[in-house]
Amino acid sequence: MSDPYSDLGAQDTALQERIAAAMEARCLEPAQVAIRKAYLSELKLPSNARALELGSGTGHVTKDLLDVAGAKTAHGLEPSPVMVERAKKSFGDDARLSFDIGDAKDTGFEDTSFDVVLMHTLLCHVPDPEVVVQEAFRILKPGGVLAICDGDYDTATAQIADFDPLDQLIRFMINQNVTNLWIMRQVSGMLAKTGFQLGARRGHGYVAEAEATYFLTVIDRGADRMIEERVLFPETAEALKAEARRRVAEKTFFGFMSYVSQIATKP
């Protein structure tokens, strides 16, 4: 199965809804909020900054461009109609925010339109990510800022011992849902080649907290995909889901993944 996020707007509504629910769970986790705050608070924007998030999902990170980065207005562009509808429902009463269906590779915006462009967990899902980087360069004003943050997905794990079966669910899920596991190890060269001046690069460790809400969605989706691919019988998959929840209840669950942020400026 190819990465469904790479063409999310073309997926059936049920899958879009499931991905949207997982994305909202991730966005609301305190550890994820802290990652976004850590790099977005470093941005130096003009007081009237116009911001754009490419791949804006359910809108929570777009709102961070106002609340954390200090932009005056923020627009979210997202290929999934389900995601856009959720974003409008959650944040439609804020006149500073707007959301539309669109393509990060061909935004339709005029040259030099924005002071900041954000890509939060977008590039890992995009075939030919350099095209998105070039589009960001085009629509940024001179002196404008590009902020990218994505998972270093090869580090994702739920393993607590050798041969831990839960870890296989994590790895299967990522293999099925991420186009490029190593995008943040490659992106600096891509930015420099496009003409960006590189700024701060930071690592952010993410450890699942409390009820491990987001990591459980990853485990569930990995198990379900293994059923679809006939790797597991349904009963086995349900037993592994139950194992994950038992670990959470008994405080033995561990879930970890590193994220990397990269800031760059258009000369």
C-alpha positions as a Markdown table, in Angstrom:
| # | Residue | x | y | z |
|---|---|---|---|---|
| 1 | Met | 0.0 | 0.0 | 0.0 |
| 2 | Ser | 1.3 | 3.4 | -0.9 |
| 3 | Asp | 1.3 | 6.2 | 1.7 |
| 4 | Pro | -2.4 | 7.4 | 1.8 |
| 5 | Tyr | -1.3 | 10.8 | 3.1 |
| 6 | Ser | 0.4 | 11.4 | -0.2 |
| 7 | Asp | -3.0 | 11.7 | -2.0 |
| 8 | Leu | -5.2 | 12.1 | 1.0 |
| 9 | Gly | -8.0 | 14.0 | -0.7 |
| 10 | Ala | -8.5 | 11.1 | -3.0 |
| 11 | Gln | -9.0 | 8.5 | -0.2 |
| 12 | Asp | -12.4 | 7.4 | 0.9 |
| 13 | Thr | -14.2 | 9.5 | 3.5 |
| 14 | Ala | -13.9 | 6.8 | 6.2 |
| 15 | Leu | -10.1 | 6.7 | 5.9 |
| 16 | Gln | -9.9 | 10.5 | 5.9 |
| 17 | Glu | -12.0 | 10.6 | 9.1 |
| 18 | Arg | -9.8 | 8.0 | 10.8 |
| 19 | Ile | -6.6 | 9.8 | 9.9 |
| 20 | Ala | -8.2 | 13.1 | 11.0 |
| 21 | Ala | -9.1 | 11.6 | 14.4 |
| 22 | Ala | -5.5 | 10.4 | 14.8 |
| 23 | Met | -4.1 | 13.7 | 13.8 |
| 24 | Glu | -6.3 | 15.6 | 16.3 |
| 25 | Ala | -5.2 | 13.1 | 19.1 |
| 26 | Arg | -1.6 | 13.9 | 18.2 |
| 27 | Cys | -2.1 | 17.6 | 18.0 |
| 28 | Leu | -3.7 | 17.8 | 21.5 |
| 29 | Glu | -1.0 | 15.7 | 23.3 |
| 30 | Pro | 1.0 | 18.0 | 25.7 |
| 31 | Ala | 4.3 | 16.6 | 24.5 |
| 32 | Gln | 3.4 | 17.4 | 20.9 |
| 33 | Val | 2.2 | 20.9 | 21.9 |
| 34 | Ala | 5.6 | 21.4 | 23.6 |
| 35 | Ile | 7.5 | 20.4 | 20.4 |
| 36 | Arg | 5.6 | 22.9 | 18.3 |
| 37 | Lys | 6.1 | 25.6 | 20.9 |
| 38 | Ala | 9.8 | 24.9 | 21.1 |
| 39 | Tyr | 10.5 | 25.8 | 17.5 |
| 40 | Leu | 7.7 | 28.1 | 16.6 |
| 41 | Ser | 8.5 | 30.4 | 19.5 |
| 42 | Glu | 11.9 | 31.0 | 18.0 |
| 43 | Leu | 10.5 | 32.6 | 14.8 |
| 44 | Lys | 11.1 | 36.3 | 14.4 |
| 45 | Leu | 8.2 | 37.7 | 12.5 |
| 46 | Pro | 7.0 | 41.2 | 11.6 |
| 47 | Ser | 4.0 | 42.5 | 13.6 |
| 48 | Asn | 1.7 | 42.2 | 10.6 |
| 49 | Ala | 3.0 | 38.8 | 9.5 |
| 50 | Arg | 0.9 | 36.8 | 7.0 |
| 51 | Ala | 1.4 | 33.1 | 7.6 |
| 52 | Leu | 0.6 | 29.9 | 5.6 |
| 53 | Glu | 0.6 | 26.3 | 6.7 |
| 54 | Leu | 0.9 | 23.7 | 3.9 |
| 55 | Gly | -0.8 | 20.5 | 4.9 |
| 56 | Ser | -2.8 | 22.1 | 7.6 |
| 57 | Gly | -4.7 | 19.1 | 8.7 |
| 58 | Thr | -7.3 | 19.8 | 11.4 |
| 59 | Gly | -6.1 | 23.3 | 11.9 |
| 60 | His | -4.5 | 23.1 | 15.4 |
| 61 | Val | -0.9 | 23.8 | 14.1 |
| 62 | Thr | -2.2 | 26.6 | 11.9 |
| 63 | Lys | -3.6 | 28.3 | 15.0 |
| 64 | Asp | -0.2 | 28.0 | 16.6 |
| 65 | Leu | 1.1 | 30.3 | 13.9 |
| 66 | Leu | -1.0 | 33.0 | 15.7 |
| 67 | Asp | -0.7 | 32.0 | 19.3 |
| 68 | Val | 2.9 | 30.9 | 19.4 |
| 69 | Ala | 4.7 | 32.4 | 16.4 |
| 70 | Gly | 2.9 | 35.7 | 16.6 |
| 71 | Ala | 1.5 | 36.0 | 13.0 |
| 72 | Lys | -1.3 | 38.4 | 12.4 |
| 73 | Thr | -3.2 | 36.1 | 10.1 |
| 74 | Ala | -2.8 | 32.4 | 9.2 |
| 75 | His | -4.2 | 30.4 | 6.3 |
| 76 | Gly | -4.2 | 26.6 | 6.1 |
| 77 | Leu | -4.0 | 24.7 | 2.8 |
| 78 | Glu | -4.9 | 21.0 | 2.9 |
| 79 | Pro | -5.8 | 18.4 | 0.3 |
| 80 | Ser | -8.4 | 16.5 | 2.5 |
| 81 | Pro | -11.9 | 17.9 | 2.5 |
| 82 | Val | -12.6 | 16.1 | 5.7 |
| 83 | Met | -9.6 | 17.8 | 7.4 |
| 84 | Val | -10.6 | 21.3 | 6.1 |
| 85 | Glu | -14.2 | 20.8 | 7.3 |
| 86 | Arg | -12.9 | 19.9 | 10.8 |
| 87 | Ala | -10.6 | 22.9 | 10.9 |
| 88 | Lys | -13.4 | 25.2 | 9.9 |
| 89 | Lys | -15.6 | 23.7 | 12.6 |
| 90 | Ser | -13.0 | 24.1 | 15.3 |
| 91 | Phe | -11.6 | 27.5 | 14.4 |
| 92 | Gly | -14.1 | 29.1 | 12.0 |
| 93 | Asp | -15.1 | 31.7 | 14.6 |
| 94 | Asp | -11.6 | 33.2 | 14.5 |
| 95 | Ala | -11.4 | 35.8 | 11.7 |
| 96 | Arg | -7.6 | 35.7 | 11.7 |
| 97 | Leu | -7.7 | 32.1 | 10.5 |
| 98 | Ser | -8.9 | 30.6 | 7.2 |
| 99 | Phe | -8.7 | 27.2 | 5.6 |
| 100 | Asp | -9.0 | 25.9 | 2.0 |
| 101 | Ile | -8.6 | 22.7 | 0.0 |
| 102 | Gly | -5.4 | 22.9 | -2.0 |
| 103 | Asp | -2.1 | 21.4 | -3.2 |
| 104 | Ala | 1.2 | 22.2 | -1.5 |
| 105 | Lys | 3.0 | 21.7 | -4.9 |
| 106 | Asp | 0.9 | 24.3 | -6.7 |
| 107 | Thr | -0.7 | 26.6 | -4.2 |
| 108 | Gly | -2.1 | 29.2 | -6.6 |
| 109 | Phe | -0.8 | 32.1 | -4.5 |
| 110 | Glu | 1.1 | 35.0 | -6.1 |
| 111 | Asp | 4.9 | 35.3 | -5.7 |
| 112 | Thr | 6.1 | 36.8 | -2.4 |
| 113 | Ser | 2.7 | 36.5 | -0.7 |
| 114 | Phe | 3.7 | 35.3 | 2.8 |
| 115 | Asp | 6.1 | 36.2 | 5.7 |
| 116 | Val | 6.2 | 32.6 | 7.0 |
| 117 | Val | 5.4 | 29.2 | 5.5 |
| 118 | Leu | 5.0 | 26.2 | 7.8 |
| 119 | Met | 5.3 | 22.5 | 7.0 |
| 120 | His | 4.5 | 20.4 | 10.0 |
| 121 | Thr | 4.7 | 16.6 | 9.4 |
| 122 | Leu | 4.0 | 17.3 | 5.7 |
| 123 | Leu | 7.2 | 16.5 | 3.7 |
| 124 | Cys | 7.5 | 12.9 | 4.9 |
| 125 | His | 4.4 | 12.1 | 2.9 |
| 126 | Val | 5.2 | 14.0 | -0.3 |
| 127 | Pro | 6.7 | 12.4 | -3.4 |
| 128 | Asp | 9.2 | 14.8 | -4.9 |
| 129 | Pro | 9.3 | 17.1 | -1.8 |
| 130 | Glu | 11.7 | 19.5 | -3.5 |
| 131 | Val | 8.8 | 20.7 | -5.5 |
| 132 | Val | 7.0 | 21.8 | -2.3 |
| 133 | Val | 10.2 | 23.5 | -1.1 |
| 134 | Gln | 10.5 | 25.4 | -4.4 |
| 135 | Glu | 6.8 | 26.5 | -4.1 |
| 136 | Ala | 7.4 | 27.7 | -0.6 |
| 137 | Phe | 10.5 | 29.7 | -1.8 |
| 138 | Arg | 8.3 | 31.3 | -4.6 |
| 139 | Ile | 5.5 | 32.4 | -2.4 |
| 140 | Leu | 7.7 | 33.7 | 0.5 |
| 141 | Lys | 8.6 | 37.4 | 0.6 |
| 142 | Pro | 12.4 | 38.2 | 0.7 |
| 143 | Gly | 13.4 | 37.8 | 4.3 |
| 144 | Gly | 10.5 | 35.4 | 4.8 |
| 145 | Val | 10.8 | 32.3 | 7.0 |
| 146 | Leu | 10.2 | 28.7 | 6.2 |
| 147 | Ala | 9.6 | 26.4 | 9.3 |
| 148 | Ile | 9.7 | 22.6 | 8.8 |
| 149 | Cys | 9.2 | 20.0 | 11.4 |
| 150 | Asp | 8.8 | 16.3 | 10.8 |
| 151 | Gly | 9.3 | 12.9 | 12.4 |
| 152 | Asp | 12.6 | 11.1 | 12.1 |
| 153 | Tyr | 10.5 | 8.0 | 11.6 |
| 154 | Asp | 13.2 | 5.4 | 11.7 |
| 155 | Thr | 13.4 | 6.1 | 15.4 |
| 156 | Ala | 9.8 | 5.3 | 16.2 |
| 157 | Thr | 9.4 | 2.4 | 18.6 |
| 158 | Ala | 7.2 | 0.8 | 21.3 |
| 159 | Gln | 9.9 | -1.8 | 22.1 |
| 160 | Ile | 10.5 | -2.7 | 25.7 |
| 161 | Ala | 12.4 | -5.9 | 25.1 |
| 162 | Asp | 13.9 | -8.1 | 22.4 |
| 163 | Phe | 11.3 | -9.3 | 19.8 |
| 164 | Asp | 8.5 | -7.1 | 21.2 |
| 165 | Pro | 5.5 | -7.7 | 19.0 |
| 166 | Leu | 4.0 | -4.3 | 19.6 |
| 167 | Asp | 7.1 | -2.7 | 18.0 |
| 168 | Gln | 6.3 | -4.6 | 14.8 |
| 169 | Leu | 2.9 | -2.9 | 14.6 |
| 170 | Ile | 4.6 | 0.5 | 14.9 |
| 171 | Arg | 7.1 | -0.4 | 12.1 |
| 172 | Phe | 4.4 | -1.8 | 9.9 |
| 173 | Met | 2.2 | 1.2 | 10.3 |
| 174 | Ile | 5.0 | 3.6 | 9.5 |
| 175 | Asn | 6.1 | 1.5 | 6.5 |
| 176 | Gln | 2.5 | 1.7 | 5.2 |
| 177 | Asn | 1.9 | 5.4 | 5.9 |
| 178 | Val | 5.2 | 7.3 | 5.4 |
| 179 | Thr | 6.8 | 8.0 | 2.0 |
| 180 | Asn | 10.2 | 9.1 | 3.3 |
| 181 | Leu | 11.3 | 8.0 | 6.8 |
| 182 | Trp | 14.5 | 10.1 | 6.6 |
| 183 | Ile | 13.2 | 13.4 | 5.1 |
| 184 | Met | 14.6 | 15.5 | 8.0 |
| 185 | Arg | 18.1 | 14.0 | 7.5 |
| 186 | Gln | 17.9 | 15.1 | 3.8 |
| 187 | Val | 16.0 | 18.4 | 3.9 |
| 188 | Ser | 18.9 | 20.8 | 4.8 |
| 189 | Gly | 20.6 | 20.1 | 1.5 |
| 190 | Met | 17.3 | 20.4 | -0.4 |
| 191 | Leu | 16.7 | 23.9 | 1.2 |
| 192 | Ala | 20.2 | 25.1 | 0.4 |
| 193 | Lys | 20.0 | 24.0 | -3.2 |
| 194 | Thr | 16.7 | 25.9 | -3.5 |
| 195 | Gly | 18.4 | 29.1 | -2.3 |
| 196 | Phe | 17.3 | 29.2 | 1.4 |
| 197 | Gln | 19.7 | 30.3 | 4.1 |
| 198 | Leu | 19.7 | 27.7 | 6.8 |
| 199 | Gly | 18.8 | 28.6 | 10.4 |
| 200 | Ala | 18.4 | 26.6 | 13.5 |
| 201 | Arg | 18.0 | 22.9 | 13.4 |
| 202 | Arg | 16.7 | 21.2 | 16.6 |
| 203 | Gly | 15.9 | 17.7 | 17.8 |
| 204 | His | 12.8 | 17.1 | 19.8 |
| 205 | Gly | 12.2 | 13.8 | 21.6 |
| 206 | Tyr | 8.6 | 12.7 | 21.9 |
| 207 | Val | 7.7 | 10.2 | 24.6 |
| 208 | Ala | 4.1 | 9.0 | 24.8 |
| 209 | Glu | 2.4 | 10.3 | 28.0 |
| 210 | Ala | -0.4 | 9.1 | 30.3 |
| 211 | Glu | -3.0 | 7.3 | 28.2 |
| 212 | Ala | -0.7 | 7.2 | 25.1 |
| 213 | Thr | -3.6 | 8.3 | 23.0 |
| 214 | Tyr | -1.8 | 9.0 | 19.8 |
| 215 | Phe | 0.5 | 6.0 | 20.0 |
| 216 | Leu | -2.5 | 3.7 | 20.5 |
| 217 | Thr | -3.9 | 5.0 | 17.2 |
| 218 | Val | -0.7 | 4.1 | 15.5 |
| 219 | Ile | -0.8 | 0.6 | 17.0 |
| 220 | Asp | -4.4 | 0.1 | 16.1 |
| 221 | Arg | -3.9 | 1.2 | 12.5 |
| 222 | Gly | -0.8 | -1.0 | 12.2 |
| 223 | Ala | -2.8 | -4.0 | 13.5 |
| 224 | Asp | -5.7 | -3.3 | 11.2 |
| 225 | Arg | -3.4 | -3.0 | 8.2 |
| 226 | Met | -1.8 | -6.3 | 9.1 |
| 227 | Ile | -5.2 | -7.9 | 9.0 |
| 228 | Glu | -5.9 | -6.3 | 5.6 |
| 229 | Glu | -2.6 | -7.6 | 4.3 |
| 230 | Arg | -3.3 | -11.0 | 5.9 |
| 231 | Val | -0.2 | -10.8 | 8.0 |
| 232 | Leu | -2.3 | -11.3 | 11.2 |
| 233 | Phe | -5.6 | -13.0 | 11.9 |
| 234 | Pro | -8.1 | -10.6 | 13.4 |
| 235 | Glu | -8.0 | -12.4 | 16.8 |
| 236 | Thr | -4.2 | -11.9 | 17.0 |
| 237 | Ala | -4.5 | -8.2 | 16.1 |
| 238 | Glu | -7.1 | -7.7 | 18.7 |
| 239 | Ala | -5.0 | -9.4 | 21.3 |
| 240 | Leu | -2.1 | -7.1 | 20.5 |
| 241 | Lys | -4.3 | -4.0 | 20.8 |
| 242 | Ala | -5.4 | -5.3 | 24.2 |
| 243 | Glu | -1.7 | -5.9 | 25.1 |
| 244 | Ala | -1.0 | -2.2 | 24.4 |
| 245 | Arg | -3.9 | -1.0 | 26.5 |
| 246 | Arg | -2.9 | -3.4 | 29.3 |
| 247 | Arg | 0.6 | -1.8 | 29.3 |
| 248 | Val | -0.9 | 1.7 | 29.4 |
| 249 | Ala | -3.1 | 0.7 | 32.3 |
| 250 | Glu | -0.2 | -0.9 | 34.2 |
| 251 | Lys | 2.2 | 2.0 | 33.4 |
| 252 | Thr | 4.5 | -0.2 | 31.4 |
| 253 | Phe | 3.8 | 1.2 | 27.9 |
| 254 | Phe | 6.7 | 2.9 | 26.2 |
| 255 | Gly | 6.4 | 4.9 | 22.9 |
| 256 | Phe | 9.1 | 7.1 | 21.5 |
| 257 | Met | 9.9 | 9.0 | 18.3 |
| 258 | Ser | 12.3 | 11.8 | 17.6 |
| 259 | Tyr | 11.2 | 14.9 | 15.6 |
| 260 | Val | 13.5 | 17.4 | 13.9 |
| 261 | Ser | 12.7 | 21.1 | 13.1 |
| 262 | Gln | 14.6 | 23.2 | 10.6 |
| 263 | Ile | 14.2 | 26.9 | 10.1 |
| 264 | Ala | 15.4 | 28.6 | 6.9 |
| 265 | Thr | 15.1 | 32.1 | 5.4 |
| 266 | Lys | 14.6 | 33.4 | 1.9 |
| 267 | Pro | 17.3 | 35.9 | 1.1 |
